[in-house]
Each structure stands twice: as C-alpha cells, then as structure tokens.
C-alpha cells in the first residue's frame, strides 16, 4: 500500500517530506462481516533512510518511498515476521537466509511445505510473474524476482500457515528467498520480507480471500489505517467508483494484475486540457495503461499528457511563482518543473488545483500536494519546490502511474470482488477515531 506523504507540522512554503515507514501495529480490531472478519489496523510513520527497502519488480527507481510494514505470524509454531506491503507486487516472500538476523526459518515450522516444480502452482499460477518460475536441481519450484535497481531476489516457492489476528490460511504460497537485495541498511535488515497485494492469484489478498481492502492516510499527523475485508461504513459514502480495466490477452507492455483504471481527462482549476482521449488509452502493445500504485510516491504521465499539464500549470502560476530556470536540474529524473520559493516565506500562494478524471470518479489534487520541497537543494535564499507530476517518458516507463502522494485524505477502496476502485475525500486523521483506534 503506500498511501501518501506527510507535511511537517512547522509552517513551510513547500512540503517538507522525507522517506517514511508506515508501521502497522499488531493490535487489531475485528469487525463482523457477512463474508469474513474485517481487520482494521492503525498506521503510524517512522522516518527511514532513502533506499532502505527492496523495490518490487517493475517499479520506478525513486529515491523517496513510503513503505507499509505489517507484523504477522508464519509457520507452526508461529514465527513473528514483518513484511513490506505493496499493492504493485504479486508474490509475497520471506527472507530464509540464516545469515541475516531477521529471517523466517522453514526448518522450525512443521507446516512448511516446498512446492515441487511439477505442481500446477509452479507451472500455471506463476504466469504473471516478471520472470517465469523454473525447476532447481532438487526439482523444486524456483522463483527469481527482478528489481528496478538491477538487483534480484530468488529462492523456492513454498506454502505455510500465515495468520493476522484470528484470521489465517494454512497453505499460503510464498517465496522462501535465499538471496535478497543487499542494501546495507540497518532498517532493511529488520524486515523479513514483502507482502504482495495486487490482483494476481498468488497475491496475499487473493489467497486470503478478502473481497476488498481499503486504506486512508492523513497528510498532516503521521497516521492512518488499513482495513482488510468487506465492510460497508456509511460515513465513508458516497464512494465514487471507477472500474478496473481487464485485458485477457497477454500484451508485452500491459500488467494484467495491476490496479488499472481508465484516465479520461485532466483539469487545471476548471479548465479541461485539450488532450485527445486516445492519448489516455493503451495502444496495441498495452503501453499507456493507468495504474493506481501505492508503492510509487508521485504521479507520472506519458509525455504528451504531461507536457499539456505542465504548460497549463506553468501558465496559471506565472504571476504567483518564480520558475527555477536550470535545464540541467530534473528532480528524480522526471520532474522538470520547479520553482524558487524564499526560505522565509511562510505560506504558498493559492495554487490552481489539478483534477484527474477517471471513468466514473475524480481525484482532486490541491494546495501543498502540488509542490514538493527538494531536501538539500537551496539556491541563495530560496528553496526548490518541484511540481509533483512527472514525465513517464523520461523514466522509460510506458504507463501512467498514480502515486500515493496524491492519495492523501482519500479513502481508497480496492474492491476485488466487483473489479473496481472506490474514492472519497475523507479527513484521514479522523478515520481511525471512527473505528475506535487511537492513531
């Protein structure tokens, strides 16, 4: 999940963001549901160094990320593990390398079962993995996950008992990895693995059978919540739903198990940008899909769409902000619209909003969410604040990616059963109180 970024409580002309962890405490509230228990988990944040966590396959190589960490138990007898939750990944995995301090030890679990390469799990259910599963010398199913920084994680597929609160599954398939990313990070070494939450058959949420999950992250007070399960809460309504795009035929540039929606237009203030709808639609190769990815920080648009947005935002801010004129400075390799804002300026001027128009729903980005203060970049008496939309083309990414920074104070419901995503503007710092959480 990775939902949002957080403002510093001290007034500042730009967002004063750093890298954070969202910590899910093991205290759960279980709500009754007609289909299954609903688990509500409070989220808290903790600052971490950049690059402390492994990046899931096919993710953009950003230097700033927000990671969700959940503590659960695995095996018999149960072993405590902590896992990075990611809606952009399918296969969950645990570090089984005994040379590290925080690992899962399969030899201590009587319920652990390796997956043979002859199993249909290995031959069929792994079809959506980036690299197809293979057979090792022991005839066990071997998985290799590639990462955006050219590193990899590999090991064997296995099944074991996973539990969150009183909910669990006896034979959840995961990767028991012997070789994992070595980031030389103390924080990274404290986490045991990664929990995949996309729509693939091997993802954690699919195997657990949750019909939906939701999250809501505050933009101001380092808090929020994650809800696993099916529950209807009238205070969240009305949710506006946008359908998930389904493509059954494999295409080279289309991720079939991502949370893909249809972006149909963009407004700056009340002005609809004159962009042909065909620019928002995937082509015959699958390039151009729109993915809602909580594992990506900012939002990235394909070149022609980004250029139209950039030009209009630049035009509407020409009299209120001073552009930083340096063609050699491109923040994170894809964000080339930055402004000089005096360090002693306590507030930003009123900025034009940017509205992303999806089929059936909208996401409005306004205020401080539109600019990001680049840490360590000072020009004279000015800080640099960059536009929080970037150009996918500069990253070599053939997709629109809606990042968690623009999901602050939005109730995000991922409805797997009905193949849709629900959105509603909510004060997420108050959401926990609705569920009796002290966040």
N, C-alpha and C positions, 0 to 999 in steps of 0.2 A: 504494500500500500504505500505510500509515501504521500502524505497528503500535504501540503503547504509549507510555508516558511513563516518565520515569526518575527514580528517587529521588536525592536528594543524598546523598553519602557521609557527611555530617555528621549525627549523630542529630538528629531533629527530630520534634516531635509530629505534624506533618502532612507530606504530600508537598510537597516544595519544588520545584514544577515551573515550567518556563518554556517558551518555544517553542524547538523544536529542529529541526535538519535531520538526516536520516539520510543519510549520504553513502555511496554505493556506489562503492568504488574500482574502477578499470578492470582490476585484477588478477582473473582468473577461474580457476576450476578446472573443467575439463570432465570429467564422469563419463560412462562409457559407458552406453548405454541401447539397448534393442532397437528403439526407435522414433526417437529423436532424441537429440542430445547434451544432457546436463543441465548447466546453468550454475549455479554456486554463487558468490554474490557476498557479500563481507563488508559489514556495515553499521556505520557509525560515526555519532556525533552531533556536531552543532555548534550552538551557541546562535544564534538569529536573532531579529530584532525581530518583534513581532506584525504580522500583515498583510503580510508581505513577499512572499507568493506569491499568484498569482491563484487564486481559488476556482472549482472546476469547477461546471458547471451543476447547479442544484437541490441545492446543498449548504447546510447550515445555516451561518448567518453568525457563526461563532465567532471569538473574538479570539485563541485559542491553537490552534495546529495543529502537527502533525508532518508534514514532507514528506520523501519519499524522492527522492533525486537520483541518476540513473544517467548515466554518461558513455558515449556510444556514438559511432559514426561514421555519417554520412549522405552520400550522393552519390558521384560519380566525377569527379575524385579525392575521397577521403573527407574530409569536414569534421568536426571534433570538435564535438559538441554535448552539452549537459547538459539532462536532461529530468526534470520532476517526475512521479513515478509515482503514479497514482491509480486505485484499484480502483472508484471511483464514476463514472468517465468512460469514454466510448467513443472518440471521435475524438481521436487524437494530433495535436498541432500543433506547428509550429516558428515562431518569430518571423522573418519575412522582411523586416522593416522595416530598411532600411540605416542609418537614423538612430540606431539603437542599436548599442552595441559588440558585444554577444553575440547574433549572428544567424546564420541559415543563408542563404547566398547561392545562389539557384537558378541564376543565370546562370553560375556557376562549375562546375556539375555537368552533364556530358554525358548523364547518365542521368535527369535530371529531366524529367518529363512532366506537364503540366497536364491535368486531367480535363475534357473537354467536357460541357456540360450535357445533351447528348443521350445520354451514356453511361448504361448501366444502373446503374453505380456511383452516379451522381448521382440518378437517378430512382427507384431501388429500395433500394439499400443504406443510404441515409441516412434511412430511415423512422423510426428510433428516436432521431434527434437531437431536441433540445428544440425547435428551430426548423427547419422543412423547408428543404432546400437550394433555392437559386434560380439563375437564369441571369443573368450580368452582361452588360455591353454588348459584350464580346468573345466571347460565347457559351460562357463557361467556367463551371464549377460553382462557385457561391459559397456559402460557409457562414458562418453567424453563430451564435456561442455566447453565451448569456446567462448572467450570473453573479449570485450571491446578493446582491452589493452594488449591483445595478442597472447595473453596467458590462458591457461586451461585448467580444468578440474576433471579428474577421471577416477573411476572406480567401478564397482559392481552394483547392479540393481539387486535390491533385496526387499523383503517385506517384514514388518514387525508391528507391534502394538503402539499406537500413538494416542495420547489422552490429553484433553483440555478440560479441566474440571471433571464433571461426571460424564462428559461425552467422550467417545473414543471409537477407534476402529482397530480390529485385531490384525488385519493384514494390509496395512497401507504400504504401497510400493514407493520406494525412495532410492536415492543413490547413496551407497556407503563408500565415500571417497577416500582413497589412499593419498592422492596427490591433489593439493588445493593451492589456490593462489597464495604466494608468499609476499605479503605487503610489508613485512617487518613492522607491523603495527601492534602495539600492546592492546589497543581496543579490539582489533580484529581477532586477536588470539583468545579473547574472552567469549567469542560466539562460536557455536558448534556447527552451524550450517545455514541453509537457506530454505525458505518455505515458498514454493511456487503457488500462485493464486490465480493464474489465468484460466481460460476455458478448456484447456486440454484435458483429456481423460485421465492423465496421471497427476494433475494438479491436486493440491491439498484440499481445496474447497470442493472439487469434483468428487474425489474419493470419499470425503467425509459426508457427502450428500446434502450439504447446505443448499437450499434453493436460492438463497441470496445472502449477500453481506453488504454492510454499509460502513462508511466512516465519515467523521466530521472533525475537522481540525481548526482550532482557533488561530487567528492571525495576531493575537495580542498577548496571550498569557501562558504560553507553553503547555497547552492542554488540549484534550480532545478525547474521542472514544472510537472504538472499533466494535461493531456489532456483527456477530456471526449467527446467521439463521433467519428464519422467516418471521417477521413480526410487523404488525401494522400499528403505527402510532399517529393519531390524528393531529398532533401538534406539528408534525413534520409536513403534513399536507398543506397545500397541494403540491405534489411532486409532478414535474413535467417530464415525460418520458421520451427518450429517443431510442429507436430500435437499433439493435446490434446488426451489423451487416454480415450476412452469411454468404460465403462462396465455397461451394463443394469441390470445384475443380482446383487442383493444386496449381498455383501460379508462382513463378520464380521470385517475385518481389512482394508477395502478399502473405502476411502472417495470419493464418486461418484461425488461430486460437487466441489472438489478441482481442482486447475490447475495442472493436472497430465500430465507429459511428459515421454518419454522413454529415460533414460540414457543408453548409449550403450558402453561407454568406458571412460578411463581416461588416459591422457598422462602427464608425468613429463618431462619437456623440450620436447624433440622429442621422448621420449621412451614411447611406448604404454605398459601399465601394462598388464601382462598376467592373466587377470581375465576372467573366463568363462562368456559368455553373459547371461547365465541362472542366474548368481548372481545378475543381474540388473533387472530381470523380477519378477513381483508379483507372488506369489505362489497361490495355490487353495483357500486360505483364504483371499487373497487380500493383505497380508503383502508383503512389498517390493515395493510399488509404489513410484514414484519420484514426489514430489510436489514442485512447484515454489511458495514460500510463502514469501511475502514481510513483513510479520509480525514476521518473525524469523530472528535473526541477522546473525548468522553464518550458515555454511553448514554442515550437518550431514549425514554420510554414514553408512550403515549397516556394522556390524563387519568385515566380510572377506574382503570387498572392502576397508574399512577404513584402515585395517591392511596393505594391499598391498600398498596403497598410503603412509601411514606413513613410512613404511620401505624404500620405494624408495626415498622419500623426505629426510629422515634421511641419507640415503646413499649418495645422491648428495650434501648434505650440511655438510658432516662430516669434511671437511677440511676448512670450512669457518665460521662455527658457533659452539659455545660450548653448548652442551646439558646440561640442568638442571637435575641432577640426584637425584630425590626425588620421589619415587613411591607413596608417600602419598599425593603429590600435583597433583590434577587433576582439571584444570580450568573449572568452570561451570559444573563439574561432568562428562564431556565427552571429554575433550581436554587434552590429556596426553603427548603431545609432546611440550615441552617448552625449550627455550634457555636463557642462561645468556648473556646479552649484556651490556658492560660497559656504565655507565650513561653518560660519556663524549664522547662517540663515536657518531659523528655527522651523519654518514650515515651507512646504512646497506650495506653489500657486495651484489654483484649481485646474486639474488636468482633464482633457477630453476622455471620456470612457471608451473602451473597446468592447464590443459585444460580439461574441462568437455565436453564430446562428446555426444550430443543428436542426435536423429534421424533427420537429415537434418540441424542441426545447432550446433555451438560450443560456449562455454563461456570460455574465457581465463582469468585466474587469475594470476597476476604477481606483482612484486615489493612489495610495502608496504601492499597491500591487503592480503598478505600471512601470515603476523605476526601481532599479537595484543599485545600491551603493557598492562600488567595487572596493573591496578591502585593500588597503595599502597603496591605492592609487590617488595621489594628491598632486595637483598642478597649481603651484603658487599657494594661494589661499582658498583654492577650490577643491572640492571632492568630485569624483566622476560618478555619475549616475547613468546607468545604461537601460535602455528600453528592454522590457522583459519578454519580448518576442524576438526570435532569431530566425536565420535563414537556413533551412534544412540543406539546401544545395551546397552551402559552404562546408557542411559536415559530410557530404557524400551520402546522405540519408534520403531514401526515396519515399518519404512519408510525411504526413502532418502528425505532430506529436503534441498532445495536450498535457502539459506537465502539472505537477502538484502545486506549484506556486500560485496558479490561477484557480485552484480549488479551495482556497481558504474561505471559511464561513459559508461553505456549500455542503449541504447534506448530499453525499454521493452514494446512491444505492445501485449495486450491481445485481440485477435480477437475472440469474442464470436460467430459472425456470421459464420465464417469459421472454428471454433474449432481448433485454433492454436495460438501459441505464436511466435512473431517475435522478433529477436535480431539483434542489430547492434552496433558496437563500435562507440560512439559519445562523443565529449567533451561536457559534460552536462552543464558546466559553460557557454558555448556559446549558448546553445539551446534556452534559454529564449530570447536572442537577436534576434534570427530568427523569433520569434513571436511578437516582439515589446515589450517584457516585460523587466522591469528594475528589475532584480533579483540579 
